[in-house]
Amino acid sequence: MVALYQRRHLSSPKLASYKTPTICKREAVASATFFENNSSSDIALTDKSPESDIESGKVPDLDGETGKDSATRRRSFKTRPVRVLLRRVAVMSVIIAVSVGLGAVVWYFLGWMSLVQLILVGAVAYLASGKYRWFYVALLTAPRDVSELRIHSRALYKYIRLLIQIKSYARRNLILADIFRENVKKHPHKTAICFEDQEWDFAKLEEYSNKIANLFKSHGYKKGDVVALFLENKPEFIGIWLGLSKLGVVIPLINTNLRMSSLVHSIVIAKSQAIVFGSELSDAVSEILDKIEAKTALYQVNGSNNNKPGMDQRYKPLDELLRDTPSTAPTPDKTNHHDNLVYIYTSGTTGLPKAAVISNSRYIFITAAIHWLSGFNCSDRYYTPLPLYHTAGGCMSTGQMLIYGSTLIIRKKFSASSYFADCQKYKATIAQYIGEMCRYILAVPPGPSDTQHNLRMIFGNGLRPQIWTEFVERFNIPRVAEFYGATEGNANIVNTDNTIGAIGFVSRIIPSVYPISIIKVDQHTGEPIRNSQGLCMLCEPDEPGVFIGKIMPNNPSRAFLGYVDKDASKKKIVHDVFTHGDKAFLSGDIIVADEFGYLFFKDRTGDTFRWKGENVSTSEVEGVLSNILDYKDVVVYGVEVKGQEGRAGMAAVLDPDDTVDLNHLAKECKKFLPSYARPIFVRILKKMDMTGTYKLKKVDLQKEGFDPSKTSDNIYYMDNSGCYSLLTKEIYNKIDSGLIRV
């Protein structure tokens, strides 16, 4: 375990250069701890890196030296007892001072009861946590939690700064537009948004948003009204919703990929009174006019109605109307820090999108949290090719410009081949990723722009551990800030110290300082497992469970606003968690925490399936198969086989050019996956549905199962020889009748 902890921190940018253990993409898959926790498989992780000698117990120095030479160079610390004594006294003094400070902070922010609980936890931990083991873990993780010198490790310090700032905004009753206005006054001519060859400074964005506010106010819109925004990425996108927010109008941000019934659903569920849309989406709007209320107003950006059916009476040319609208600050109805700001829709991987409620306070907290915990600066230039209708691009990156006065670089759509070229062109210092983007970028042939950039960090979520090291080494990325969170949730966390594969950590010394937990659940139904008192049970280290966040309604960081659909909101809340009457947000994600508090994403509840008496993580199998198949799109799911317990693994691979070598796939699966995790069925897809945030959809694939009559795609099964053979209707019937067992 010590070696594991050392290995993680040797891969940190705390070293003189970014050095990570060399883990080949084939070897990396063997670190799938989910499999290790659920089987006696002989999979093992062997680190043969020349840059570390963990197995021998020699820890590399900052310059890579190990063993005797390193010890000799530093022997002055070993041969001077006085210096050692002084160091120990200093350390103890710091620990005492920090303890007193922590007590004061906990008392102030969480109340005296939490302080008493922490003291009791510390006392009980000595006896209940394996005697000295708790103190051993605490000693190793204290530098990470409390920090010494480097700002990027000051987790506690940054969390306190975050809480202070959030409380300040709440006390002043500021909405997002108020904070943005303060930045306009500070630097009106600083570049706010870069888009293609356009540059908008803060003054221009303020004037445009004021025009929007004044126009809609003159049309009768007021606080509490709802105006949907259906527009591709461009500066006007931000200016429109920012302007509407100045009136207290709530803005549903509609996914630009939606059409027909799903588009109607998103507009209707939000009770939109008007739609602002781009000319590029006018066809999509005209197709649904007879399915939405006739009184719904239509405002088009850039263009005319072009005689679209049904638009003549409802159409309003936004650009023409804005020409004669004043750009002075509007005088809105009284607004509140906790007023609703936007509706952001879930990605729709499991059905129709749900509209999550994002208030001003929630938006500000999300932005501030990623800012402080990731170590962002106001001078940073953020590159995001992500859609602005989603939390990642529309809040985490856009919010850095609105709240902290940074420069935002946006792109109409993500391009893997242009990602680092754009970073170089616009002199970005921080770039954003999500979902499968990093895999697509890795698949692009190497080029000069790979390392000719000024990035000091990338941040996002979804960077798979199997490609993490390869990505940062090829593109010379100094630091990765992987975060975890849900648009609607209050359980969010950030990897602040570059630990490979982790989504963050929870302090093992004072876990209650950030009220999130991992509870035991039925991994198939997602229902919490309860003790004899009817309360939820915490997971042990390395035990998979569901991530939850304690709900505290009056705290913006802990509140759960849920969805517009109240019934859907209720399904995400678990009651009687650790005491009768309390409640928490149930994320639905399976997370594992190791002994040192590092958290690792494993799967979605319901995606994990059981086969041959073992649990299979679809997320980890997808990562393995994608590496084997040179980063092709892969989704893995379980399918029912008549007469068999559990569900058999099935992989759907996007391969429109029929380049997949199934013999190679079968061979590599045997090499890197335990027998129960190897896909029994493989489906070759000509196309694959994906969400706007680059997540692969699998619901329809699961429904179709492995029946070849339900699709024109070729399906293969693993025969008795361990090879993949074509699944015909005849063979399917034999499997279904039990004549062929899989």
C-alpha positions in Angstrom: 0.0 0.0 0.0 2.9 2.3 0.8 4.3 1.6 -2.7 0.9 2.4 -4.2 0.8 5.8 -2.4 4.4 6.6 -3.4 3.7 5.6 -7.0 0.8 8.0 -7.2 2.7 10.9 -5.9 5.8 10.2 -8.0 3.5 10.8 -11.0 2.7 14.3 -9.7 3.9 17.5 -11.3 5.6 18.2 -7.9 8.6 16.6 -9.6 10.9 18.8 -11.6 9.2 17.6 -14.8 6.1 15.6 -15.3 7.2 12.0 -14.8 4.8 9.2 -14.6 5.5 5.5 -14.4 5.7 4.1 -17.9 2.5 2.0 -18.2 2.0 0.6 -21.7 -1.6 0.9 -22.8 -1.9 -2.9 -22.7 -0.4 -3.1 -19.2 -2.5 -0.3 -17.8 -5.7 -2.3 -18.2 -4.4 -4.8 -15.6 -4.9 -2.2 -12.9 -8.7 -2.6 -13.1 -9.3 -2.8 -9.4 -12.9 -3.7 -9.9 -11.8 -7.1 -11.2 -9.3 -7.6 -8.5 -11.9 -6.9 -5.9 -14.3 -9.4 -7.3 -12.2 -12.4 -8.4 -9.1 -14.4 -7.8 -7.9 -13.6 -11.2 -4.1 -13.7 -11.7 -4.1 -10.2 -13.2 -1.2 -8.1 -11.7 0.2 -4.7 -12.3 3.9 -4.7 -12.9 5.6 -1.3 -13.1 8.9 -1.7 -15.0 9.5 2.0 -15.3 13.1 3.1 -15.4 12.0 6.3 -13.7 11.1 4.6 -10.4 12.2 1.7 -8.3 9.2 1.3 -6.1 9.5 -2.5 -5.9 13.0 -2.2 -4.2 11.8 0.4 -1.8 14.0 3.2 -3.3 12.0 6.3 -3.9 13.3 8.7 -6.6 14.5 12.1 -5.6 13.3 15.3 -7.3 16.0 14.8 -9.9 15.4 11.1 -10.3 18.2 9.8 -8.0 17.6 6.8 -5.9 19.3 4.8 -3.1 22.7 5.4 -1.7 23.8 8.4 -3.9 20.6 10.3 -3.0 21.1 9.5 0.7 24.7 10.7 0.6 23.8 14.0 -1.0 21.3 14.6 1.8 23.3 13.2 4.7 23.5 16.5 6.5 19.9 15.9 7.7 20.9 12.6 9.1 24.1 13.6 10.8 22.8 16.6 12.6 20.5 15.6 15.5 19.8 19.2 16.5 18.4 19.9 13.0 16.3 16.7 13.2 15.0 17.7 16.7 14.1 21.2 15.5 12.3 19.8 12.5 10.2 17.5 14.7 9.4 20.4 17.0 8.4 22.5 14.1 6.3 19.8 12.6 4.5 19.3 16.0 4.0 23.0 16.3 2.5 23.2 12.8 0.2 20.2 13.6 -1.0 21.8 16.8 -1.5 25.2 15.1 -3.4 23.5 12.2 -5.5 21.5 14.7 -6.5 24.6 16.5 -7.2 26.4 13.2 -9.2 23.5 11.9 -11.3 23.5 15.1 -12.1 27.2 14.6 -12.9 26.7 11.0 -15.2 23.7 11.6 -16.9 25.5 14.5 -17.5 28.6 12.3 -18.7 26.8 9.1 -20.2 23.5 10.4 -21.1 24.2 14.0 -19.9 23.0 17.4 -21.6 19.6 17.0 -19.4 18.8 14.0 -16.3 19.8 16.0 -17.3 17.4 18.8 -17.9 14.7 16.2 -14.5 15.2 14.7 -12.8 15.0 18.2 -14.7 11.8 18.9 -13.9 10.3 15.5 -10.2 11.0 16.2 -10.4 9.3 19.6 -12.4 6.3 18.4 -10.3 5.9 15.3 -7.3 4.9 17.4 -9.1 1.9 18.7 -11.5 1.1 15.9 -9.4 1.6 12.8 -6.8 -1.0 13.2 -4.9 0.5 16.1 -2.2 2.6 14.6 -3.4 2.2 11.1 -5.5 5.4 11.1 -2.6 7.5 12.3 -0.3 5.9 9.7 -2.7 6.9 6.9 -3.2 10.3 8.5 0.6 10.8 8.5 0.9 10.0 4.9 -2.0 12.0 3.7 -1.6 15.1 5.9 0.7 16.9 3.5 -1.9 16.5 0.8 -4.8 17.7 3.0 -3.1 20.5 4.8 -0.3 21.4 2.4 3.2 22.7 3.0 4.6 24.8 0.1 2.9 24.2 -3.2 -0.3 26.0 -3.8 -1.8 23.2 -5.8 -1.8 20.9 -2.8 -3.5 23.4 -0.4 -6.8 21.5 -0.5 -8.0 22.8 2.9 -6.8 26.3 2.2 -8.6 26.5 -1.1 -11.7 25.0 0.3 -11.8 27.7 3.0 -11.3 30.4 0.4 -14.1 28.9 -1.6 -16.5 29.0 1.4 -15.5 32.5 2.3 -16.2 33.8 -1.2 -19.5 32.0 -1.5 -20.7 33.4 1.8 -19.6 36.9 0.7 -21.7 36.7 -2.5 -24.7 35.4 -0.5 -24.4 38.1 2.1 -24.3 40.8 -0.6 -27.2 39.1 -2.3 -25.5 39.2 -5.7 -26.7 37.4 -8.8 -24.3 36.4 -11.6 -25.0 39.5 -13.7 -23.9 41.7 -10.7 -20.6 39.9 -10.4 -20.0 40.2 -14.1 -20.7 43.9 -14.0 -18.0 44.3 -11.4 -15.5 42.7 -13.8 -16.6 45.0 -16.6 -15.7 48.0 -14.4 -12.3 46.5 -13.6 -11.2 45.8 -17.2 -13.8 46.9 -19.8 -11.4 46.4 -22.7 -9.9 43.1 -21.7 -10.9 40.2 -24.1 -13.8 38.3 -22.7 -14.6 35.9 -25.6 -12.5 34.6 -28.6 -14.5 32.9 -31.3 -13.0 32.1 -34.7 -11.7 35.6 -35.8 -14.0 37.5 -33.4 -13.0 39.1 -30.1 -15.5 40.5 -27.7 -14.2 42.5 -24.8 -16.1 42.8 -21.5 -17.6 46.1 -22.4 -19.1 44.7 -25.6 -20.5 41.7 -23.9 -22.1 44.0 -21.2 -23.6 46.3 -23.8 -25.0 43.4 -25.9 -26.5 41.7 -22.8 -28.0 45.0 -21.7 -29.7 45.3 -25.1 -31.1 41.9 -24.7 -32.5 42.7 -21.3 -34.0 46.0 -22.4 -35.6 44.4 -25.5 -37.3 41.6 -23.7 -38.4 43.9 -20.9 -40.1 46.1 -23.5 -41.8 43.0 -24.8 -43.3 42.3 -21.4 -40.9 39.6 -20.0 -40.3 39.8 -16.3 -38.8 37.8 -13.4 -39.9 34.2 -13.4 -40.7 34.0 -17.1 -39.1 31.3 -19.2 -37.3 31.9 -22.5 -35.6 28.9 -24.1 -32.2 29.3 -25.9 -31.6 27.0 -28.9 -28.4 28.2 -30.5 -25.0 26.9 -31.5 -21.8 28.1 -29.8 -21.1 31.7 -30.5 -20.6 34.9 -28.3 -24.3 35.8 -28.7 -25.2 32.6 -26.9 -23.6 33.9 -23.7 -24.8 37.5 -24.2 -28.4 36.4 -24.7 -28.8 34.3 -21.5 -26.7 36.8 -19.5 -29.0 39.6 -20.6 -32.2 37.6 -19.9 -30.8 36.8 -16.4 -30.6 40.5 -15.6 -34.4 40.5 -15.7 -34.7 37.4 -13.6 -35.9 35.4 -16.6 -35.1 31.7 -16.5 -33.3 30.3 -19.6 -33.6 26.6 -20.6 -30.4 25.8 -22.6 -31.6 23.4 -25.3 -29.3 20.8 -26.8 -28.8 21.7 -30.4 -28.8 18.0 -31.5 -32.4 17.5 -30.4 -35.1 17.2 -33.0 -38.9 16.5 -33.1 -40.3 14.8 -30.0 -37.2 15.2 -27.8 -37.0 18.9 -28.8 -40.7 19.4 -28.1 -40.2 17.6 -24.7 -37.4 19.9 -23.7 -39.3 23.1 -24.6 -42.6 21.9 -23.1 -41.3 20.5 -19.8 -39.7 23.9 -19.1 -42.9 25.8 -19.9 -41.1 28.1 -22.3 -42.9 31.2 -23.3 -40.5 32.0 -26.1 -37.7 30.5 -28.0 -34.5 32.2 -29.2 -32.9 30.2 -31.9 -30.2 30.5 -34.6 -30.8 30.6 -38.3 -28.9 27.3 -38.6 -31.6 25.6 -36.5 -34.7 27.2 -38.1 -35.6 24.0 -39.9 -35.7 22.1 -36.6 -37.9 24.8 -35.1 -40.3 24.9 -38.1 -40.8 21.1 -37.8 -42.3 21.4 -34.3 -44.4 24.5 -34.5 -47.7 22.6 -34.6 -46.6 20.7 -31.4 -45.9 23.7 -29.2 -48.3 26.4 -27.9 -49.3 28.9 -30.6 -48.5 31.8 -28.3 -44.8 30.8 -28.0 -42.8 33.7 -29.4 -39.9 33.0 -31.8 -36.8 35.1 -31.9 -34.3 34.3 -34.6 -30.6 35.2 -34.4 -28.9 36.0 -37.7 -31.3 35.6 -40.5 -34.9 35.9 -41.7 -37.8 33.5 -41.6 -37.2 32.5 -45.2 -40.9 31.7 -45.5 -40.7 28.9 -43.1 -44.2 27.4 -42.6 -46.0 28.8 -39.6 -43.4 31.4 -38.7 -44.9 34.5 -40.3 -47.1 35.5 -37.3 -44.7 34.4 -34.6 -41.3 35.3 -36.1 -39.2 38.2 -34.6 -35.8 39.1 -36.1 -33.7 39.5 -33.0 -30.8 41.4 -34.7 -33.0 43.9 -36.3 -34.9 44.6 -33.1 -31.6 45.1 -31.2 -30.3 47.8 -33.5 -32.6 50.5 -31.9 -32.5 49.1 -28.4 -30.5 51.1 -25.8 -27.5 49.4 -24.2 -27.9 51.1 -20.8 -28.2 48.8 -17.8 -31.8 47.7 -17.3 -33.8 48.4 -14.2 -35.2 44.9 -13.4 -37.5 43.6 -10.7 -35.8 42.9 -7.4 -33.5 39.8 -7.9 -32.2 37.4 -5.3 -29.0 35.4 -5.0 -31.0 32.2 -4.9 -33.2 32.9 -7.9 -33.3 30.3 -10.6 -30.9 31.2 -13.5 -30.9 28.5 -16.1 -32.2 25.0 -16.8 -29.5 22.6 -18.0 -30.6 19.3 -19.4 -29.1 15.9 -18.5 -27.4 14.2 -21.4 -30.2 11.8 -22.0 -28.1 8.6 -22.0 -31.0 6.8 -20.3 -34.0 8.4 -21.9 -35.5 11.8 -22.6 -33.5 14.7 -21.1 -34.5 16.1 -17.7 -34.2 19.8 -17.0 -32.0 20.4 -14.0 -32.6 23.6 -12.1 -29.5 25.8 -11.7 -29.9 28.9 -9.5 -27.6 31.9 -9.4 -26.1 30.6 -6.2 -25.6 27.1 -7.6 -24.0 28.4 -10.8 -21.6 30.6 -8.8 -20.7 27.8 -6.5 -19.9 25.3 -9.4 -17.7 27.9 -11.0 -16.0 28.9 -7.8 -15.4 25.3 -6.7 -13.6 24.3 -9.9 -11.7 27.6 -9.8 -10.3 27.3 -6.3 -9.9 23.5 -6.1 -8.2 23.2 -9.5 -5.9 26.2 -8.9 -7.2 28.5 -11.7 -6.1 32.1 -12.0 -7.9 35.2 -13.2 -5.2 35.7 -15.9 -5.9 32.2 -17.5 -7.2 31.8 -21.0 -9.7 28.9 -21.2 -10.2 26.9 -24.3 -13.4 24.9 -24.5 -14.8 23.2 -27.6 -17.7 21.9 -25.6 -21.3 22.9 -26.1 -22.4 25.9 -24.1 -25.8 24.4 -23.3 -24.2 22.0 -20.9 -22.7 22.5 -17.4 -19.1 21.7 -18.4 -18.8 24.4 -21.1 -21.6 26.7 -20.2 -20.8 26.9 -16.5 -17.4 25.7 -15.5 -15.5 27.4 -18.3 -17.9 30.3 -19.1 -18.2 31.0 -15.4 -14.5 31.7 -15.2 -14.9 34.6 -17.6 -18.1 35.9 -16.0 -17.0 35.6 -12.3 -13.3 35.9 -12.4 -12.7 38.0 -15.5 -10.7 35.5 -17.4 -10.7 35.1 -21.2 -12.9 32.4 -22.7 -12.0 30.7 -26.1 -15.0 28.9 -27.7 -15.4 26.8 -30.8 -18.6 25.9 -32.7 -17.9 22.2 -32.4 -15.2 19.9 -31.1 -12.5 18.9 -33.6 -9.9 16.3 -32.4 -7.4 17.4 -35.1 -7.8 21.1 -34.2 -7.7 20.8 -30.4 -4.1 21.5 -29.7 -3.7 23.7 -32.8 -6.5 25.9 -31.4 -4.7 26.0 -28.0 -1.6 27.2 -29.7 -3.4 29.7 -31.9 -5.3 31.4 -29.1 -2.5 31.0 -26.5 -4.7 29.1 -24.1 -3.3 28.2 -20.7 -6.1 25.8 -19.7 -8.1 23.5 -21.9 -11.2 21.5 -21.2 -12.1 17.9 -22.1 -15.0 15.6 -21.4 -16.2 12.1 -22.1 -14.4 10.4 -25.0 -12.7 13.5 -26.3 -9.2 12.5 -25.1 -9.4 9.2 -26.8 -10.4 10.9 -30.1 -7.5 13.3 -29.8 -5.0 10.4 -29.2 -6.2 8.7 -32.3 -5.1 11.7 -34.4 -1.6 11.2 -36.0 1.1 13.0 -34.1 1.9 16.6 -35.3 3.9 19.6 -34.4 1.0 21.3 -32.5 1.0 18.4 -30.0 3.5 20.1 -27.8 3.7 23.6 -29.2 1.2 25.1 -26.8 1.2 27.1 -23.6 -1.1 24.9 -21.6 -0.4 24.5 -17.9 -3.4 22.3 -17.2 -6.3 20.5 -18.7 -9.4 19.9 -16.8 -12.6 17.9 -17.3 -14.1 14.5 -16.6 -13.9 11.2 -18.3 -10.2 10.8 -18.9 -9.9 7.0 -18.6 -7.0 5.6 -16.5 -6.1 3.4 -19.4 -5.0 6.3 -21.6 -4.2 8.9 -18.9 -0.4 8.5 -18.9 -0.1 8.2 -22.7 -2.1 11.4 -23.1 -0.1 13.6 -20.8 3.2 12.3 -22.1 2.4 12.7 -25.7 0.9 16.2 -25.4 3.3 17.4 -22.6 0.5 18.2 -20.2 1.9 19.5 -16.9 -1.2 18.8 -14.9 -4.6 17.2 -15.1 -7.6 18.3 -13.0 -10.1 15.5 -13.3 -13.4 16.4 -11.6 -16.5 14.5 -10.9 -20.0 15.8 -10.6 -23.5 15.8 -11.9 -25.4 18.8 -13.3 -28.2 18.4 -10.9 -26.2 17.1 -8.0 -24.5 18.4 -5.0 -21.8 15.7 -4.8 -18.9 17.1 -6.6 -15.1 16.6 -6.2 -11.9 17.5 -8.0 -8.5 15.7 -8.3 -6.2 18.4 -7.0 -2.9 16.6 -6.9 -2.7 14.8 -10.3 -3.2 11.3 -9.0 -3.6 9.1 -12.1 -7.1 7.8 -12.6 -8.6 9.5 -9.5 -11.5 11.8 -9.6 -10.5 13.4 -6.3 -10.0 12.5 -2.7 -11.7 12.8 0.7 -9.5 13.5 3.7 -9.0 10.4 5.9 -8.2 12.7 8.8 -11.3 14.9 8.8 -13.7 13.2 6.3 -16.7 15.2 7.5 -15.3 18.5 6.5 -16.7 17.8 3.0 -20.0 16.0 3.5 -19.9 13.3 0.8 -19.8 9.6 1.3 -19.9 6.2 -0.5 -22.7 3.9 0.7 -23.4 0.3 0.1 -26.0 -0.4 -2.5 -27.4 -3.3 -4.6 -25.3 -2.7 -7.7 -28.1 -3.9 -10.0 -31.0 -2.0 -8.6 -29.1 0.9 -7.1 -31.1 0.6 -3.8 -29.2 1.4 -0.6 -28.4 -1.5 1.6 -29.5 -0.7 5.2 -28.6 -2.0 8.6 -30.9 -3.3 11.3 -31.8 0.3 12.3 -32.9 1.1 8.8 -29.9 3.4 8.1 -27.4 3.3 5.2 -24.0 1.7 5.5 -20.7 3.2 4.6 -18.4 1.3 2.3 -15.0 0.1 3.5 -11.9 1.1 1.5 -11.7 -0.6 -1.9 -15.4 -1.6 -1.7 -17.6 -0.3 -4.5 -20.6 1.8 -3.6 -22.7 4.8 -4.7 -21.5 8.3 -4.2 -23.9 10.6 -2.2 -23.9 14.2 -1.1 -25.6 15.3 2.1 -28.4 17.8 1.4 -28.4 21.0 3.4 -31.1 23.3 1.8 -29.7 26.6 3.1 -26.2 26.0 1.8 -25.6 26.5 -1.9 -22.8 23.9 -2.0 -25.0 21.3 -0.4 -28.5 22.2 -1.6 -30.3 19.9 -4.1 -32.6 21.9 -6.5 -33.4 18.8 -8.6 -35.3 18.9 -11.8 -38.2 20.9 -13.1 -40.0 17.6 -12.9 -40.6 17.1 -9.2 -41.3 13.4 -9.4 -37.9 12.9 -11.1 -36.3 14.9 -8.3 -37.7 12.7 -5.6 -36.1 9.6 -7.2 -32.6 11.2 -6.7 -33.0 11.6 -2.9 -32.3 9.0 -0.3 -33.8 9.4 3.2 -32.6 8.2 6.6 -29.0 8.0 5.5 -26.9 8.1 8.7 -29.6 9.5 11.1 -33.4 9.2 10.9 -34.7 12.3 9.1 -31.6 13.3 7.1 -31.4 13.0 3.3 -28.8 13.0 0.6 -28.5 13.2 -3.2 -28.0 9.8 -4.8 -25.7 10.1 -7.7 -26.2 6.7 -9.2 -22.5 6.3 -9.9 -20.4 3.5 -8.5 -17.3 4.9 -6.8 -14.4 3.2 -5.0 -12.3 4.9 -2.3 -8.9 3.4 -1.5 -7.3 3.5 2.0 -5.8 6.9 1.4 -9.1 8.5 0.5 -8.6 8.7 -3.3 -11.8 8.1 -5.3 -12.1 6.2 -8.5 -15.1 6.1 -10.8 -16.2 2.6 -11.7 -19.6 2.5 -13.4 -23.1 3.7 -13.5 -25.6 1.9 -11.3 -27.4 -0.5 -13.5 -24.6 -0.7 -16.1 -22.6 -3.1 -13.9 -23.8 -6.6 -14.5 -23.1 -10.1 -13.0 -21.9 -13.0 -14.9 -20.5 -16.4 -13.8 -21.0 -15.2 -10.2 -18.8 -12.1 -10.6 -19.5 -8.4 -11.0 -18.4 -6.8 -14.3 -17.8 -3.1 -14.7 -18.8 -2.0 -18.2 -16.8 1.2 -17.9 -13.5 -0.7 -17.3 -14.2 -3.3 -20.0 -14.9 -0.5 -22.4 -11.6 1.1 -21.6 -9.7 -2.2 -22.2 -11.5 -2.9 -25.5 -11.0 0.6 -26.8 -7.3 0.3 -26.2 -7.1 -3.0 -28.0 -9.1 -1.6 -30.9 -6.9 1.5 -31.3 -9.4 3.9 -29.6 -12.5 2.9 -31.5 -15.9 3.7 -29.9 -17.0 0.8 -27.8 -20.0 0.3 -25.5 -20.4 -2.7 -23.2 -23.6 -4.0 -21.6 -25.1 -7.1 -20.3 -27.7 -9.2 -22.1 -30.0 -11.9 -20.8 -29.4 -15.4 -22.1 -32.2 -17.9 -21.6 -31.4 -20.5 -19.0 -28.4 -18.6 -17.7 -28.0 -16.7 -14.5 -27.0 -13.1 -14.7 -26.2 -11.3 -18.0 -23.6 -12.1 -20.6 -21.3 -9.4 -21.7 -21.9 -7.8 -25.1 -19.7 -5.2 -26.8 -20.9 -2.9 -29.6 -18.0 -1.5 -31.7 -18.2 1.3 -34.1 -16.5 0.1 -37.3 -18.1 1.4 -40.5 -15.1 0.3 -42.5 -15.0 -3.3 -41.3 -11.4 -3.1 -40.0 -11.8 -4.9 -36.7 -9.7 -8.1 -36.5 -11.9 -10.3 -34.3 -9.2 -13.0 -33.9 -6.9 -10.3 -32.5 -9.7 -9.0 -30.3 -10.4 -12.5 -28.8 -6.7 -13.1 -28.2 -6.2 -9.7 -26.4 -9.3 -10.2 -24.3 -7.9 -13.5 -23.0 -4.7 -11.7 -22.2 -6.1 -8.6 -20.4 -9.6 -9.6 -19.1 -10.7 -12.2 -16.6 -12.8 -14.9 -18.2 -16.1 -13.6 -16.8 -15.5 -10.1 -18.1 -14.7 -11.1 -21.7 -17.5 -10.1 -24.1 -19.5 -13.2 -25.2 -21.1 -11.2 -28.0 -19.7 -8.5 -30.3 -21.8 -6.3 -32.5 -20.2 -4.3 -35.3 -22.0 -1.0 -35.7 -22.1 1.2 -38.8 -23.1 4.2 -36.7 -23.4 5.0 -33.0 -25.6 7.5 -31.1 -23.7 9.9 -28.8 -24.8 12.6 -26.5 -23.8 16.3 -26.9 -21.2 15.7 -24.2 -19.5 12.8 -26.0 -21.1 10.0 -24.0 -22.1 6.9 -25.8 -25.7 5.7 -25.7 -26.5 2.1 -24.9 -30.2 1.9 -23.9 -31.5 0.9 -27.4 -28.6 -1.5 -27.9 -29.4 -3.3 -24.6 -33.1 -3.6 -25.6 -32.1 -5.3 -28.9 -29.9 -7.8 -27.1 -28.0 -10.3 -29.3 -31.0 -11.3 -31.5 -29.7 -10.9 -35.2 -33.2 -10.5 -36.5 -33.5 -7.1 -34.7 -30.7 -5.5 -36.5 -28.8 -5.4 -39.9 -25.5 -5.2 -38.0 -23.3 -8.3 -37.9 -23.2 -10.0 -34.5 -20.6 -12.5 -33.4 -20.4 -14.9 -30.4 -17.5 -16.5 -28.7 -17.6 -20.2 -29.6 -16.1 -23.2 -27.8 -12.7 -22.6 -29.3 -12.5 -19.1 -27.8 -12.9 -17.3 -31.2 -15.6 -15.0 -32.4 -17.9 -16.6 -35.0 -20.8 -15.1 -36.9 -24.1 -15.4 -35.0 -26.8 -16.6 -37.4 -30.5 -16.9 -36.7 -30.0 -20.7 -36.5 -27.2 -20.4 -33.9 -29.2 -17.8 -32.0 -32.1 -20.3 -31.7 -29.7 -23.0 -30.5 -28.4 -20.6 -27.8 -31.9 -19.6 -26.9 -33.0 -23.3 -26.6 -29.9 -24.3 -24.6 -28.4 -26.5 -27.3 -25.4 -24.2 -27.4 -24.1 -22.9 -24.0 -22.1 -19.7 -23.8 
